[in-house]
Amino acid sequence: MILKNGHLGIPVDPASLFDRPAPLVLEVGFGDGRFLSHLGTAHPEWNLLGAEVSLGSVWRAYRRMHRDDIANVRLYKGNAGFIVRDVMPAGALHRVYVNFPDPWPRKKHWPNRLLQRDFFRTLSTRLEDGGDLLLTTDHPGYFEFALEEGTASGCYDVEQGPPPPATLETKYALKWRGQNKPIFHVRFRLKERAPFTPPQTAVVPMQHALLTGTLASIGTFSKQVRRFDGGTAIILEAFRDLSNDALLFKVVSEEPDLRQELLVQAWQKEDDAVFVSLQGFGEPLSTRGVREAVMAVAVWLESQGLHIKESWI
């Protein structure tokens, strides 16, 4: 039920994620999963994908789906912008729900808002004919912002009206209704598509490196940052294993709308040979950022006196 990045493709065949073809519906920011559970019960004929950046929310939703015996849902921890732009093929989405998103109310944070003109235009190429996006929010500023951006995209008929009743039973809706806040709702129905926006991420072969030297003399580490065209790889921490013949590095790769936490290992393969490679922890998607993370470790080891003898892509 929980999708790892390594389960995905650029793009993916959505039917392969559910073991069946069916209309695909995405909920952005599903919180504790109660609306997804409602959709799963009300629409067993749909395949439901939820995207959420909070790990705690993913696990709460996971437990709810099992408790409610919902089988047609997949949960993804990560950014919905990445899912729409890089994972979804053309015409794959039947509908998108965005319920009570973070409004990022301060103007300097507006670039973090999902529902911007470029997103609307990209989404227009991933929606099926007649597909739509439904926004429900308590924040009048974000509501007006989304209306302006969606209209300016030129891709949608914009229809304001009452929200679907089930959206008023979500965690935040109940909170805002208890405070007598107004709830705003709009439907963006696809009328024409923008030019196709290609994925910004690509699956690439994995990097390995062979170095000459030994790990025994390495005793200190400080955070390392490796920048590349399109992202950053950051080595956060290094650990020595109990056998004392390997080092483990905690690394983060950051690419557009895609953040992956990685483990890279360097181990003493022979007396004067050290091998560096990605470990399978977390099942990452093999992108350039992951490859650069492996090379970041190799380059740091070289700065500690080892020598890169070979690297393979």
Sequence and secondary structure as in RCSB ss.txt:
>XXXX:A:sequence
MILKNGHLGIPVDPASLFDRPAPLVLEVGFGDGRFLSHLGTAHPEWNLLGAEVSLGSVWRAYRRMHRDDIANVRL
YKGNAGFIVRDVMPAGALHRVYVNFPDPWPRKKHWPNRLLQRDFFRTLSTRLEDGGDLLLTTDHPGYFEFALEEG
TASGCYDVEQGPPPPATLETKYALKWRGQNKPIFHVRFRLKERAPFTPPQTAVVPMQHALLTGTLASIGTFSKQV
RRFDGGTAIILEAFRDLSNDALLFKVVSEEPDLRQELLVQAWQKEDDAVFVSLQGFGEPLSTRGVREAVMAVAVW
LESQGLHIKESWI
>XXXX:A:secstr
 EE GGG  SS  HHHHHTS   EEEEES TTSHHHHHHHHH TTSEEEEEES HHHHHHHHHHHHHTT  SEEE
EES HHHIIIIIS TT EEEEEEES     SGGGGGG S SHHHHHHHHHHEEEEEEEEEEES HHHHHHHHHHH
HHTT EEEEE    GGGGGSHHHHHHHHTT   EEEEEEE S  S    S  B    EEEEES STT      EE
EEETTEEEEEEEEEE TTSSEEEEEEEEEETTEEEEEEEEEEEEETTEEEEEE  TT    BHHHHHHHHHHHHH
HHHTT EEEEEE 
